[in-house]
């Protein structure tokens, strides 16, 4: 038997609780953006209602929310967890 001492390896979690909270917030923001972008179903399929399809909510607000959610996700992944 050898008397070599093995180094002690302490494993730290990759993400902390705060990181997961930020990830959840980003996911919620993106989900809201996708819900705002969805829809536009008309009662009559033969009628094209451009005011529903090209509304400010679908064209501007929803994509901004999706991009904001992605930015929050990137922040959550890059944020260094606090040392305990």
C-alpha positions as CSV (number, residue, x, y, z in Angstrom):
1,X,0.0,0.0,0.0
2,X,1.2,3.5,-0.7
3,X,1.1,6.3,1.8
4,X,0.3,9.0,-0.8
5,X,-2.3,11.4,0.3
6,X,-5.0,12.2,-2.2
7,X,-5.9,15.9,-2.5
8,X,-9.2,16.9,-1.1
9,X,-11.5,18.2,-3.9
10,X,-14.3,20.5,-2.8
11,X,-17.1,20.7,-5.4
12,X,-19.1,23.9,-5.5
13,X,-22.4,24.1,-7.4
14,X,-22.1,25.7,-10.7
15,X,-25.2,28.0,-10.1
16,X,-26.4,29.4,-6.8
17,X,-30.0,30.0,-5.7
18,X,-29.8,33.6,-6.9
19,X,-28.8,32.4,-10.4
20,X,-31.7,30.1,-10.6
21,X,-34.1,32.9,-9.5
22,X,-32.7,35.1,-12.3
23,X,-33.1,32.2,-14.8
24,X,-36.7,31.7,-13.7
25,X,-37.4,35.5,-14.1
26,X,-35.9,35.4,-17.6
27,X,-38.0,32.4,-18.5
28,X,-41.2,34.2,-17.3
29,X,-40.4,37.3,-19.3
30,X,-39.8,35.3,-22.4
31,X,-43.0,33.3,-21.9
32,X,-45.0,36.5,-21.6
33,X,-43.4,37.7,-24.8
34,X,-44.4,34.5,-26.6
35,X,-48.0,34.7,-25.3
36,X,-48.3,38.3,-26.5
37,X,-47.0,37.3,-29.9
38,X,-49.4,34.4,-30.3
39,X,-53.0,34.6,-31.4
40,X,-54.6,36.7,-34.1
41,X,-57.2,34.0,-34.9
42,X,-60.1,35.5,-36.8
43,X,-63.7,34.4,-36.4
44,X,-64.0,34.2,-40.2
45,X,-61.0,32.6,-41.8
46,X,-61.8,34.3,-45.1
47,X,-61.3,37.8,-43.6
48,X,-57.8,39.2,-43.1
49,X,-57.8,41.6,-40.1
50,X,-54.5,43.4,-40.4
51,X,-55.1,45.5,-37.2
52,X,-54.9,42.3,-35.2
53,X,-51.9,40.8,-37.0
54,X,-49.8,44.0,-37.2
55,X,-50.7,45.4,-33.7
56,X,-48.0,47.2,-31.7
57,X,-48.2,44.4,-29.1
58,X,-47.2,41.7,-31.6
59,X,-44.7,43.7,-33.7
60,X,-42.9,45.7,-31.0
61,X,-43.6,44.8,-27.4
62,X,-43.5,41.0,-27.7
63,X,-40.1,40.8,-29.4
64,X,-38.7,43.3,-26.9
65,X,-39.8,41.2,-24.0
66,X,-38.3,38.0,-25.6
67,X,-35.0,39.8,-26.1
68,X,-35.1,41.2,-22.6
69,X,-35.7,37.6,-21.3
70,X,-32.7,36.3,-23.2
71,X,-30.6,39.1,-21.8
72,X,-31.7,38.2,-18.3
73,X,-30.9,34.5,-19.0
74,X,-27.4,35.5,-20.2
75,X,-26.9,37.6,-17.0
76,X,-28.1,34.7,-14.9
77,X,-25.6,32.3,-16.5
78,X,-22.7,34.7,-16.3
79,X,-23.3,35.9,-12.8
80,X,-20.9,34.5,-10.3
81,X,-22.7,32.8,-7.4
82,X,-22.1,34.2,-3.9
83,X,-19.6,32.4,-1.7
84,X,-21.2,31.0,1.4
